[in-house]
């Protein structure tokens, strides 16, 4: 394993440890009471409009894209993706030289 991979493993282990140590927060004591009152009143939530759904979907997609980008940068995969074309060029050049010799 090279030093970069070892560093990535240590970072991942450290982050996992920090996540495991995070305290779990209990919901508000009023939450159960509010839910029970809503159920007893037979409250039916109003359906969301198309624009509200579009905004929620846009925000969700933005968060997912941001999280994926951060993950790719953290793991170093983005660097590998950016250098794929360099590897393809090297292979192509090698195959050209090989075919010229044959």
N, C-alpha and C positions, 0 to 999 in steps of 0.2 A: 504494500500500500504506500502510495506517495504521501508526502506531508499534507498536501491539499485535501486528500481524501480523509486523512486522519483528523485534520482540523474540522472538516465538515461533520464527521461522526461525533466528535466531541461537542460541537455546537448543537447538533441535533439532540444529543443526550442531555446537555445542559438545559435546552429549551423544554424538553419533556419533563425534566425534574422540576423546573420552575412552574410548569403547568400543573403538575401533580400537587404542588405545594400551595396553589391558589386556594383561598378559602371559598367555600360554597356559601352563597348568600341565600337566606331564606326569603320567600315571598312575603309581602306585606301582610300583616294579620287581617287587614281589611279586605284583602283579595277574596277570600272565601265568602265573606259577608256580601260583597258586591255581586258575586256570581250567584249566590243563593237568592238575593233580591231580584235579580234579572230573571232567573228561572221561574220564580214565583209569580212575577208579573207577566210571564210569557212574552218577554220582549223579543222581537224578531229584528235583528240588525238590518238596516237598510242596505240593499245591494249597492255595490260600488259602481260608479259610472265608468264608462270606457276610458275617460281621461285619467281617472284615479288608478285604474288598473295599468294603463300604459306607463304612468309615472312610477308606480311601484315596480313594474317589470324592468323599466329602464334603470332604476336605482339598484335593483337586485343584480342585473347584468353587469352594471358598473362595478359593484363590489366584488363579484366573482372574477371579473377581468383583472381587477387590481390585486386580489389575493393570488391569482394564478401568476401574474407578473412577478410579484414579490417572491413567491415560491420558486419560480424559475431562476430568478437572480440569486436567491439564497443557495440553491443547489448547484449553481454553475451551469445548468443545462442551457441557458440562453446563450452562453459563450460557445458551447458546442454547436448549437443550432446555427449561430452566425458563421461558424467556421466549416460547416458541411461543404459549402461550395469549394473551399480550398482543398479539402480532401478529394472531392470529385475531380478537380483539375489535376491533382497529383496522380490519381489513378488513371485518368485519361492519358496523360503524358507518358506514364509508364507503359501503358498498353500500346501507345503509338510507337515508342522506341522498341518494344518487344516485337511488334508486328513488322517493323522495318528490318530487324535482324533475321527474321524468319523468312 
